[in-house]
């Protein structure tokens, strides 16, 4: 593949040939399929650069299975903007996907989405081997490299192969990420955030992650990966040897026309105490209601995720949730008044607020459920385990 030219003025690579699939390597022996998405947000170029660095040196003789490098938002990448009209990584809902089928005129991100959707549909139709979907990102604030996942056990298990923190449950607070959609179809999917947008180390971290992902997904034999330990050490050092699993407990959502400003100097995974001044909203101070860790504070003009707050999950509860899900103990929840199946095969419960307000979120999380508000009186509770294609991955070495 031809590597894009770097502009000396911006130190960004311009996309000269905007083919959606900018890397495709088919190995000489059978194996799984791994898809890397890069540039879902157009001001996050580290993933593109890292894929070029990593995949341009790989021959099909060196690998098993298939590897794809796929552009996300091409038009936004060309302009170094997060998005042009709408956030491409907040559009992957069934309602939105149905809507673009019937629209005669699509906005710029809808055109990008339509092409990506066609690629995904064709891939899922033609590939019968295990499929890994990985979305490469960076953040506007300083951060350790980390993985984000929807809370399915296959995602947890594969994420455990990497020496970086893992943050789960973010789907409860975001509407329409691409990986959440792919998770509803049952496929393993995770996001990797390699660092701050303009930090050169973000490319280094991302390249190390890609190399390790190829090894753990079985595309490259361990002995064939030069400097394997060096890639491990790169991520261990960058993540300060933190490899805990965290969950999101709060998000500040920026409302339309809200004047939001994050206070200077914060970074992801920074410890904060209850009462810490974090930001201002329409001139009013926002203080933390938790003693925990700050996560992805917003230091750019675009985007409506002001900041998140996360806390680590004790290993006991992680193990307990694994046991409960293995035996599908979530069926017991329907014995409670006000909770019933909305769609059992898809693992969707409908719950009345009058019941759920007396139950901590953590109880539902143990059984694998994350909630979305349906209307003024009901929640929909989604369980990724009931749709996970565990049988597809059960023979993979990491499983």
Secondary structure, 3 states (H helix, E strand, C coil): CCCCCECCCCCCECCCCCCCEEEEEECCEEEEEEEEEECCCCCCCHHHHHHHHHHCCCCHHHCEEEEEEEECCHHHHHHCCCCCCCCHHHCCCHHHHHHHHHCCCCCHHHHHHHHHHHHHHHHHHHCCCCEEEEEEEEECCCCCCEEEECCCHHHHHHHCCCCCEEEECHHHCCCCCHHHHHHHCCCEEEEEEEEECCCHHHHHHHHHHHHHHHHHCCCCCHHHCCCHHHHHHHHHHHCCCCCCEEEEEEEEECCCCCCEEECCCCCCCCEECCCCEEEEECCEEEECCCCEEEECCCCCCCCCEEEEEEEECCHHHHHHHHHHHHCCHHHHHHHCCCEEEEECCCCEEEEEHHHHCCCCHHHHHHCCEEEEECCCCEEEEEECCCCCCHHHHCCCCCC
